[in-house]
Amino acid sequence: MIIKQFIKGIKAYGLNILIKPDGQFIVDSILIRKNRKGLRIISKEAFSGFDSINKKISKSVPLYISLDGKGIIHKLSDDSCDEFTINSILPNAEENDFVIQEVHGHDKKLISVARKDKIIEILNIFKDQGFSVLKIFLGPFSIFDFPELTGANNDFSISNYRFNLIEGKVIGFERINFENEYNVVLDGTDVESKYIVPFSNAINHFGSGTSVVSNNNDLLKPADFNFNRLASIVGWFFLLFLFAGLLLNYLLFKNFNSNNQLLATQINKNKEVLIELEKTKLQLKSKEDFLSRNINNNSLYVYYLDRISKDIPLSITLNRFCISPPVKPQSGSEIKDFQRKIIVLSGNTTTSKSLDSWFKSIKKYTWIDEIAIKNYSDNNGLAKFDIEIKISE
């Protein structure tokens, strides 16, 4: 039921059309909308002529129409008869040629009759202009679905009609020229008397309205309207999905393109850094080669000390830096010689890992022939060490 109502839509037009003797239309129209709070009147208007209908009524909203005036006959018939025959109103008439509508009264039936070809002609006028007519009433008798009108009244009047009632059922009616305006609350909505009939027509869109029985259902094709509405809803959902997909693709493309440009800029900067780094390396190597060829031994040792000490980790403390240490003499003898091309480093370290890392960085120098760690001892986390370096010839 919810899905069906969703397909039908939440808005409906009610039109009460009076057909004048010259065939012109006088129209009272109302547009209602249903939401969670109930029914709400969106617009109401009175005008004449089908051209006005074509201009003022939206073709996307279904129509619920009542027709009255030229070519439409209303008559009270004895409700005790199980079947109504058209001959009781129009002798020698063929029932299939007429649209017949019944409303049960207190002890009578209110019968409305119109030629089927005239109803079809009016329907085609609306259809050719792109309107969807879902229901047609003959006369104003859709109003009997409202107990607010019929429940407590012995009679009441609307435009062009006065009705006599017993226990909410009609026992008589007459055509009048009723011009007094009043308001009445129908289904929780305040409605002017002029628009009671179009309002009672439109409310049929939302499942109300059961008192009017007619044989004109074969003239209407609500299934076509529902199919067109469903196709329109599916089409809009598809377009919305397509638009969302395109928007997502655009946002992703924009994001990826921005990231790509940022990465390209960073790559270019990194290339420049690498080029400068290579130039610096070449300059450093050139200077090292120059120094290794042109400075004296003392200067070389200063250079060696500088190279060794520049990478000392913070966890290492050097206590001793000995160049050309003496050869250990035999017991009781004096020192007579020194170890040429030897450097001895002594110190402390808190981690063996940092010592190993520093050892490997020193070992890479091309002017070192041999290097070794000697006399390593760990005392409660503070390790002592000696490193012996042999300078290449």
QUISUL-V743076 format. One line per field, one symbol per residue. ss: DSSP state (a for helix, b for strand, c for the rest). phi: phi as a letter, one per 30 degrees, with the letter a starting at -180 (. if undefined). A space follows every 10 residues. Layout:
ss = ???
phi = ???
This chain:
ss = caaaaaaacc bbbbbbbbbc ccccbbbbbb bbbbbccbbb bbbbbbbbca aaaaaacccc ccbbbbbbbc cbbbbbbbcc cccccaaacc ccccaaabbb bbbbcccbbb bbbbbaaaaa aaaaaaaacc ccbbbbbbcc aaaaacaaaa ccccbbbbcc bbbbbbccbb bbbbbccccc ccbbbbccbb bbaaaaaaaa aaaaaacccc cbbbccaaac caaaaaaaaa aaaaaaaaaa aaaaaaaaaa aaaaaaaaaa aaaaaaaaaa aaaaaaaaaa aaaaaaaaaa aaaaccaaaa aaaaaaaaac cccccbbbbb bbbccbcccc cccccccbcc cbbbbbbbbc caaaaaaaaa aaaccccbbb bbbbbbbbbc cbbbbbbbbb bcc
phi = .dddddddjc baccbccccd edidccbcbb cbbcbddkdb ddabacabid ededdccddd cdcbcccaje ibcbadbddd ddbccdddcb eicddddbcb bbbdcdbbcc cbbbdddddd ddddedddcj dcccabccic dddddcddcc dccdaabbei bbccbbhicd baabdbcccd cbcbcchibd bdedcddddd dddddcjdjb dccbccdddc bddddddddd dddddddddd dddddddddd dddddddddd dddddddddd dddddddddd dddddddddd ddcccddddd dddddddddd cddddcbdcb bcchdddddd eicddcbbdd ibbccbabbd bddddddded dddddddcdb aacbhdbcbh icccabcccc ddd
